[in-house]
Amino acid sequence: MNTEIKAVIYDMDGLIIDSEPLWKIAEIESFQEIGFDFTVEMCALTTGMRIDQVVHYWWKQLKWDKCSQQDVVYAIEDKMIKLIISKGEMLPGVLNSLKLLSSLNIPIALASSSSMKLINTTLETLKIKDYFKVIHSAEDEVAGKPDPAVFLTTANKLEISPENCLVLEDSQAGMMAGLAAKMRTVVIPEKGSHPKWAKKSFKILESLKDFKLNLLN
């Protein structure tokens, strides 16, 4: 099997943008509005999952009836858009890694659990949209990460075999999706964390400042 890397696929949340603290704010506030004392620890249980799956996960636990699950999804997304525009910051090493790959004409894609509305808001806020040949959201898939569908569709759009793609991820759900897609999966966990699950990846980096071309060899 030819495993030469011909394209690099980026996750977005927690990998390109420091959005995990923003998701925590949006989720905690939205669940408080319907009467639940939501915590940071609860947020951590669903990191990397598509937001409708996050809400459904908690609906099964909490069974609210004041509003629909979709209403909660919309509330969280609306808060996220405002937070990204006002507080969104690119994570270290992202821009240099994009410039490096772009200079070598290596195709770059983005495959995110977030909706296209949030993806576009993020890429436009950070002014990096033009680096990506393919931008794909798991909202268009039957299931989000850890299901590999978002990565497989992205590879198909790139017209490159999954085994010739390298995935950059930060979450366990994202890593599992990358591995299930049979892609070389590199993990950059949340700063200061050393999760055991990350050992299943091809390589663990401290940040994208450590991204080197030898990861493609």
C-alpha positions as CSV (number, residue, x, y, z in Angstrom):
1,M,0.0,0.0,0.0
2,N,1.3,3.4,-1.0
3,T,1.2,5.6,2.1
4,E,2.9,8.7,0.8
5,I,1.1,11.8,2.2
6,K,-0.3,13.9,-0.6
7,A,-2.7,16.1,1.4
8,V,-3.2,17.5,4.9
9,I,-6.6,17.8,6.6
10,Y,-7.1,20.1,9.5
11,D,-9.7,19.9,12.2
12,M,-10.8,23.4,13.3
13,D,-12.0,23.7,16.9
14,G,-9.1,23.4,19.4
15,L,-6.7,22.9,16.5
16,I,-6.9,26.1,14.4
17,I,-8.8,28.3,16.8
18,D,-8.7,28.3,20.6
19,S,-12.4,27.7,20.6
20,E,-12.8,25.1,23.4
21,P,-13.1,27.8,26.1
22,L,-15.7,29.6,23.9
23,W,-17.7,26.4,23.4
24,K,-17.7,25.9,27.2
25,I,-19.1,29.4,27.7
26,A,-21.8,28.9,25.0
27,E,-22.8,25.5,26.3
28,I,-22.9,26.4,30.0
29,E,-24.9,29.6,29.4
30,S,-27.4,27.9,27.0
31,F,-28.0,25.0,29.4
32,Q,-28.3,27.4,32.4
33,E,-31.0,29.3,30.4
34,I,-33.1,26.1,30.4
35,G,-32.5,25.4,34.1
36,F,-29.4,23.2,34.4
37,D,-26.2,23.9,36.3
38,F,-23.9,22.8,33.5
39,T,-20.2,22.5,34.3
40,V,-16.8,22.6,32.5
41,E,-16.4,18.9,33.3
42,M,-19.7,18.1,31.6
43,C,-18.5,20.0,28.5
44,A,-15.3,18.0,28.4
45,L,-17.3,14.7,28.0
46,T,-18.4,15.7,24.5
47,T,-15.4,17.6,23.1
48,G,-15.0,17.2,19.4
49,M,-18.6,15.9,18.8
50,R,-21.0,17.7,16.4
51,I,-23.2,20.1,18.4
52,D,-26.5,18.4,17.6
53,Q,-25.0,15.2,19.0
54,V,-23.7,17.0,22.1
55,V,-27.2,18.4,22.7
56,H,-28.9,15.0,22.1
57,Y,-26.4,13.3,24.4
58,W,-27.4,15.7,27.2
59,W,-31.1,15.6,26.4
60,K,-30.9,11.8,27.0
61,Q,-29.4,12.5,30.4
62,L,-31.5,15.5,31.5
63,K,-34.8,15.2,29.5
64,W,-35.8,18.8,29.4
65,D,-39.2,19.8,27.9
66,K,-39.1,23.6,27.9
67,C,-37.8,23.8,24.3
68,S,-36.6,21.5,21.5
69,Q,-33.1,20.1,21.1
70,Q,-32.8,22.2,17.9
71,D,-33.6,25.3,19.9
72,V,-30.7,24.6,22.2
73,V,-28.4,23.9,19.2
74,Y,-29.4,27.3,17.7
75,A,-28.8,29.1,21.0
76,I,-25.3,27.6,21.4
77,E,-24.4,28.4,17.8
78,D,-25.6,32.0,18.0
79,K,-23.5,32.5,21.2
80,M,-20.5,30.9,19.5
81,I,-20.7,33.2,16.4
82,K,-20.6,36.3,18.7
83,L,-17.7,34.8,20.8
84,I,-15.6,33.8,17.8
85,I,-15.9,37.3,16.3
86,S,-15.2,39.1,19.6
87,K,-12.7,36.7,21.2
88,G,-11.5,34.1,18.6
89,E,-7.7,33.6,18.5
90,M,-5.6,31.5,16.2
91,L,-3.6,28.8,18.0
92,P,0.3,28.9,17.8
93,G,1.9,27.5,14.7
94,V,-1.3,27.4,12.6
95,L,-0.4,30.1,10.2
96,N,3.2,28.9,9.7
97,S,2.1,25.4,9.0
98,L,-0.5,26.6,6.4
99,K,2.2,28.8,4.7
100,L,4.7,25.9,4.6
101,L,2.3,23.4,3.0
102,S,1.0,26.1,0.7
103,S,4.5,27.0,-0.5
104,L,5.0,23.3,-1.5
105,N,1.6,23.1,-3.2
106,I,0.4,20.4,-0.9
107,P,-3.4,20.4,-0.9
108,I,-4.9,21.6,2.4
109,A,-8.4,20.8,3.6
110,L,-10.6,21.5,6.6
111,A,-13.0,18.9,8.1
112,S,-14.9,20.1,11.1
113,S,-17.7,19.0,13.4
114,S,-18.9,22.6,13.4
115,S,-21.6,23.9,11.0
116,M,-20.6,25.7,7.8
117,K,-21.9,28.9,9.5
118,L,-19.3,28.6,12.3
119,I,-16.6,27.4,9.9
120,N,-17.0,30.4,7.7
121,T,-17.2,32.8,10.7
122,T,-13.9,31.3,12.0
123,L,-12.0,31.3,8.8
124,E,-13.1,34.8,7.9
125,T,-12.4,36.1,11.4
126,L,-8.9,34.6,11.3
127,K,-8.4,35.6,7.6
128,I,-7.1,32.1,6.5
129,K,-9.9,30.8,4.3
130,D,-7.9,31.0,1.1
131,Y,-5.4,28.4,2.2
132,F,-8.0,25.6,2.0
133,K,-8.7,23.7,-1.2
134,V,-11.7,21.8,0.4
135,I,-13.8,22.9,3.4
136,H,-16.3,20.4,4.7
137,S,-18.7,20.2,7.6
138,A,-19.9,17.1,9.4
139,E,-23.3,18.7,9.4
140,D,-23.7,17.3,5.9
141,E,-23.0,13.7,7.1
142,V,-25.3,11.1,8.7
143,A,-23.0,11.2,11.8
144,G,-20.2,13.4,13.1
145,K,-16.9,12.4,14.7
146,P,-15.9,9.8,15.9
147,D,-17.6,8.5,12.7
148,P,-15.0,8.9,9.9
149,A,-17.5,10.2,7.3
150,V,-16.4,13.8,7.4
151,F,-12.8,12.8,6.7
152,L,-13.7,10.3,4.0
153,T,-15.9,12.8,2.1
154,T,-13.1,15.4,2.4
155,A,-10.6,13.0,0.9
156,N,-13.1,12.2,-1.9
157,K,-13.5,16.0,-2.6
158,L,-9.7,16.3,-2.7
159,E,-9.6,13.3,-5.1
160,I,-6.9,11.7,-2.9
161,S,-7.1,8.3,-1.3
162,P,-7.7,8.4,2.5
163,E,-4.4,6.5,3.2
164,N,-2.6,9.3,1.4
165,C,-4.0,12.0,3.8
166,L,-2.6,13.2,7.1
167,V,-5.1,14.4,9.7
168,L,-4.4,17.1,12.4
169,E,-6.7,16.7,15.4
170,D,-6.9,17.7,19.0
171,S,-9.8,15.6,20.4
172,Q,-10.3,11.9,21.1
173,A,-13.4,11.9,18.9
174,G,-11.4,13.5,16.1
175,M,-8.5,11.1,16.5
176,M,-10.8,8.1,16.4
177,A,-12.5,9.5,13.2
178,G,-9.1,9.9,11.5
179,L,-7.9,6.4,12.5
180,A,-11.2,4.9,11.4
181,A,-10.8,6.7,8.0
182,K,-7.3,4.9,7.7
183,M,-5.6,8.3,7.6
184,R,-2.2,9.1,9.3
185,T,-3.5,10.9,12.4
186,V,-1.4,13.5,14.3
187,V,-2.8,14.8,17.6
188,I,-2.2,18.1,19.4
189,P,-4.1,17.7,22.7
190,E,-5.2,20.6,24.8
191,K,-2.2,22.4,26.2
192,G,-1.0,20.9,29.5
193,S,-3.0,17.7,29.1
194,H,-1.3,14.3,28.4
195,P,-4.3,12.1,27.6
196,K,-3.6,8.3,27.4
197,W,-5.9,8.0,24.4
198,A,-3.6,10.2,22.3
199,K,-1.0,7.3,22.3
200,K,-3.0,5.6,19.6
201,S,-2.1,8.4,17.1
202,F,0.8,8.4,14.7
203,K,2.4,11.3,16.6
204,I,1.6,13.6,19.4
205,L,2.7,17.3,19.1
206,E,2.8,20.0,21.8
207,S,1.5,22.5,19.3
208,L,1.4,23.2,15.6
209,K,4.7,25.1,16.1
210,D,6.2,21.6,16.1
211,F,4.7,20.7,12.7
212,K,7.5,19.5,10.4
213,L,7.5,18.1,6.9
214,N,8.9,14.8,8.1
215,L,5.4,14.0,9.4
216,L,4.6,13.5,5.7
217,N,7.3,10.9,5.0
